[in-house]
Amino acid sequence: MDSTVTVSADAIDERPKTVKPIALSERFQTIDVVRGLALLGILLMNIPFFGQSFQLELEPLRHPGSTDYNVFIFITVLFEGKMRALFSMLFGAGILIFIGRKEAIGGSNPADFYYRRLLWMVLFGVIHEYVLMWVGDILFDYAIAGLFLFPFRKLTVRQLLMCALVCVAIGGIKQERRHLQLRDKREKYLQVVTLEKAHKKLTDDQKKDKENWEKVLKQFRPDAKEVAELNKNMRSDYGTVFKTLEPENIRFHSMYLYLGIWDMLSMMLVGMALFKWGFFSNKLPTRTYWLTLLAGYGIGLPLSVAGLWLLQQLINNPAQYADTQWVAPGLGYDAQRALVGIGHASVLLLLYRSGVFGWLMRALSNVGQMAFSNYVLQTICCTLYFNGYGLGNFGKLAYHQLYYVVGVVWVINLIFSAIWLQFFRFGPLEWVWRSLTYWQPQPMRKVAVD
């Protein structure tokens, strides 16, 4: 198996000066392999929100020793946040590949194609979120974050990493400001409790202060009636599901673009740095990949375990969250998910080099080459299985049983990708996206020159 697929500058210069999508022979197969892993891994994080009430997100931690608890621990330590970080890094690497090829070919302004590509992605994200009913859509958010990254394409590896650290710091400051607001609610609540014990009459503002903290506590104590109501609505018709999810969509993306955009930008910048270094394109010595594996797991996994312990303490005592400084744990979260994600990628790249599990590498490459189509396919499969306009299984499975569904969807992704790419150059949605980006239909069927 070839260690990588590269195209020299001379080879590019000899080709016609026509701006078009990358040919199959020019793809970095290792990037497709890692992207395939990240795409499949993201469903591990998304499945609880497809199949259960949002209020039950941390419910397994309330039942130590149960199957749900053990599965939650396994998923959280090894995959939670890590797959999203890795996917963000690959998005950053993809930015450099896309822009670099346009600049090498010349004859047009790369920014025109770059921003057109992202603006179409914004539209796809809105459709994915509001028409296909996936509240956790990342297409919209990635496209918005990507709009800021074009000027960073010329930076060195060190400069990109410095910019990533700045984004992490800004995100940490925003998280701390949010935490200070939470602490203020806690302090006002304690003042109200003191007044109540003294049998003082509360003002309307003080009653409001009490309600504000009780709402915070409610996030950690699922309301059985609200969960039952959500289950009922999600098992209903399309219109009811839409009305149920619409406020969640607005709330989620308002919060995520305020806080999460720094998360996305930091990981995308790291991905750009790793690509320039030669990490994702498999250009580094084997020894280097062993070192990134050991560093990624050796530092990242202990941090992940520590973060899980802190989360367990939060579940046991929500008030502790408001009484504790959380900047360091927040920064630790960013570090551990980036490090473990790089560790996962290192394992794959070492396996790719060794030639072991060639069939697995090909399967993951197929999924990664069609990541957009497979991401939306996951949504279609899950919403039809769980929502009322499909099979209506929302809220009917235990936490650990949700991962049986993940296994089935993975099989669908793998089989669909393998069959489709026997005949076509792109996935169906990749073809639509490319055709819109270049403003002309792209050749779809495979031909000998590919």
Buried (B, 14 or more C-beta within 10 A) or exposed (E): EEBBBEBEEEEBEEEEEEBBBEEBEBBBBBBBBBBBBBBBBBBBBBBBBBBBBBBBBBBBBBEEEBEBBBBBBBBBBBBBBBBBBBBBBBBBBBBBBBBBBBEBBEEEEBEEBBBBBBEBBBEBBBBBBBEBBBBBBBBBBBBBBBBEBBEBBEBEBEBBBEBBBBBBBBBBEBBBEBBEEBBBBBBBBBEBEEBEEEEEEEEEEBEEBBEBBEEBEEEBEBEEEEBEEBBBBBBBEBEBBBEBBBEBBEEBBEEBBEBBBBBBBBBBBBBBBBBBBBBBBBBBEEEBBEBBBEBBBEBBBBBBBBBBEBBBEBBEEBBEBBEBEBEEBBBBBBBBBBBBBBBBBBBBBBBBBEEEEEEBBBBBBBBBBBBBBBBBBBBBBBBBBBBBBBEBBBBEBEBBBBBEBBEEBBEBBBEBBBEBBEEBBBBBBBBBBBBBBBEEEBBBEBEEEE
